[in-house]
Amino acid sequence: MANHNIVFAGDKVALIVRGKTSAEHSPGKLEQHADCVRSNGSPVGYFGEGGEGSGYIFSAVLIGIRGEVYDMDGFKKNRPYYVDAALARGYGVVSTALVVSVSSSQAERFDDYWSRLTDDPGTFRLLGKNCSTRASGAFRHAGILAAGIPGLDTPNNLYKQIVTQRQDICNSYSGYIGFTTIGSNMAMVVEDQ
């Protein structure tokens, strides 16, 4: 089993597509989720609060529900298999991370976007204003992308957009993803499937 330890020291950010098993795989629309990694290596993601129960899909599509931004503590509490590679393997949660090299100013703007969204997460909707819409907003706010996601706002469509438009600055890794500290920096660990 090979591990990739990707250290974040202010020079890169990442998109993580949950449910995407390889760079070429296209997961079903409801089988994927987008998270990001800030320039300091900390995971961050956008969710609809109270995502359980029979009325969730109806509310999330038509009305909208309260949005919530998870940081490491939020992930550990609500989705620990998104930040612990051993748990991800145990639960069968395979993800693909797209690591994007950035300048210091792009890194600062990317992180600033997530800080602002944390302060005011707004309304989550499955069709627009979802996890991939917010992730796209971070890449646009940082100046990495110039426009929104082509077609439907899905994590995989955002992944494909970044690869198509910024292939020169990104690398893809697939497997079981977790986070750790290496020296004084945080790192994303990707364990091969």
C-alpha positions in Angstrom: 0.0 0.0 0.0 1.5 3.3 -1.1 0.9 6.6 0.6 1.2 10.1 -0.8 1.9 12.7 1.8 1.1 16.1 0.3 2.4 18.9 2.5 0.6 22.2 2.4 2.9 25.2 3.2 0.9 28.1 1.7 1.9 27.1 -1.9 -1.1 24.9 -2.8 -4.8 24.3 -2.3 -7.0 21.4 -3.2 -10.4 20.2 -4.4 -11.5 16.8 -3.0 -14.3 14.9 -4.9 -15.7 12.3 -2.6 -17.0 9.2 -4.4 -14.7 9.8 -7.4 -12.5 6.7 -7.5 -10.0 7.9 -10.2 -9.2 10.9 -12.4 -11.3 9.3 -15.1 -14.3 8.1 -13.0 -17.5 10.0 -13.2 -19.6 9.3 -10.1 -23.4 9.6 -10.2 -24.9 13.0 -9.3 -25.9 12.0 -5.8 -22.8 9.9 -5.2 -20.3 12.7 -5.0 -19.5 15.6 -2.7 -16.9 18.4 -2.9 -14.6 19.5 -0.1 -11.5 21.7 -0.3 -8.1 22.0 1.4 -6.9 25.4 2.5 -3.4 26.5 1.9 -2.4 25.5 5.4 -3.5 21.9 4.8 -6.7 22.1 6.8 -9.8 20.6 5.2 -13.0 22.7 4.7 -16.4 21.8 3.2 -19.9 23.1 2.7 -22.9 21.2 3.8 -26.7 21.5 4.3 -27.5 21.4 8.0 -29.8 18.6 9.1 -29.2 16.5 6.0 -31.3 13.6 7.2 -34.9 12.6 7.1 -37.6 12.3 4.5 -38.1 16.0 3.8 -34.4 16.8 3.3 -34.3 16.3 -0.5 -37.5 18.3 -1.0 -36.3 21.1 1.2 -32.8 21.1 -0.2 -34.0 21.3 -3.8 -37.0 23.7 -3.6 -36.7 25.8 -0.5 -33.1 25.6 0.6 -31.7 24.7 4.0 -29.2 26.4 6.3 -25.7 26.0 5.1 -22.8 25.1 7.3 -19.0 25.1 6.8 -17.1 22.3 8.4 -13.5 22.7 9.5 -11.4 19.9 11.0 -13.5 19.8 14.2 -16.7 19.7 12.2 -15.4 16.8 10.0 -14.2 14.9 13.1 -17.7 15.2 14.6 -19.9 14.7 11.6 -17.8 13.0 8.9 -14.7 11.5 10.5 -14.2 9.2 7.5 -13.5 12.3 5.4 -10.4 13.3 7.5 -9.0 9.9 8.7 -7.6 7.6 6.0 -8.0 4.4 8.1 -11.7 5.2 8.6 -12.1 6.1 5.0 -10.8 2.7 4.1 -13.0 1.0 6.6 -16.1 2.8 5.3 -15.1 2.4 1.6 -14.9 6.1 1.0 -12.7 6.6 -2.0 -12.0 10.2 -3.1 -9.9 12.0 -5.7 -8.0 15.1 -4.7 -6.9 17.7 -7.2 -4.0 19.6 -5.7 -3.5 23.0 -7.3 -0.3 25.1 -7.0 -1.0 28.7 -6.1 0.8 32.0 -5.5 0.8 33.4 -2.0 -1.9 36.0 -3.0 -4.1 33.3 -4.5 -3.7 31.2 -1.4 -4.7 34.1 0.8 -7.8 34.9 -1.3 -8.8 31.2 -1.4 -8.5 31.0 2.4 -10.3 34.3 2.8 -13.3 33.0 0.8 -13.7 30.1 3.2 -13.3 32.4 6.3 -16.1 34.6 5.0 -18.3 31.7 4.1 -17.8 30.3 7.6 -19.0 33.6 9.1 -22.1 33.7 6.8 -22.8 30.3 5.3 -26.0 31.3 3.7 -28.5 28.8 2.2 -27.6 25.4 0.9 -29.5 24.2 -2.2 -28.9 21.0 -4.1 -29.3 22.8 -7.4 -26.9 25.7 -7.1 -25.5 27.0 -3.8 -24.3 23.5 -3.0 -20.9 22.1 -2.0 -19.5 22.4 -5.5 -20.9 25.9 -6.1 -19.1 27.0 -2.9 -15.9 25.2 -3.8 -16.0 26.9 -7.2 -16.5 30.2 -5.5 -13.2 29.7 -3.6 -11.3 28.9 -6.8 -12.9 32.0 -8.6 -12.3 34.3 -5.6 -8.6 33.3 -5.6 -8.3 34.0 -9.4 -7.6 30.3 -10.3 -10.8 30.1 -12.3 -12.5 32.9 -14.2 -16.0 31.5 -14.5 -18.5 29.2 -12.8 -18.9 25.5 -13.4 -20.0 24.6 -16.9 -23.3 22.7 -16.9 -24.7 21.4 -13.7 -22.9 22.4 -10.4 -21.4 19.0 -9.5 -18.1 18.3 -7.8 -17.0 16.2 -10.8 -17.8 19.0 -13.3 -15.7 21.4 -11.2 -12.9 18.9 -11.1 -13.1 18.6 -14.9 -13.2 22.4 -15.3 -10.0 22.9 -13.3 -8.2 20.1 -15.1 -9.2 21.5 -18.5 -8.4 25.1 -17.7 -5.5 24.8 -15.3 -3.8 21.4 -16.2 -0.4 23.1 -15.9 -0.8 23.7 -12.1 -2.6 20.6 -10.8 -2.0 17.0 -9.9 -4.6 14.3 -9.2 -4.5 11.7 -6.4 -7.1 9.0 -5.7 -7.6 6.8 -2.7 -8.4 7.0 1.0 -7.8 10.5 2.2 -6.8 11.7 5.7 -4.9 14.6 7.3 -1.9 14.6 9.6 0.9 16.9 10.7 4.4 16.6 9.3 6.9 18.8 11.0 5.2 22.2 11.4 2.9 21.8 8.4 -0.4 19.9 7.8 -0.4 17.3 5.1 -3.1 15.4 3.2 -2.4 11.7 3.2 -3.7 9.7 0.2 -3.6 5.9 0.7 -3.8 3.9 -2.6 -6.9 1.7 -3.0 
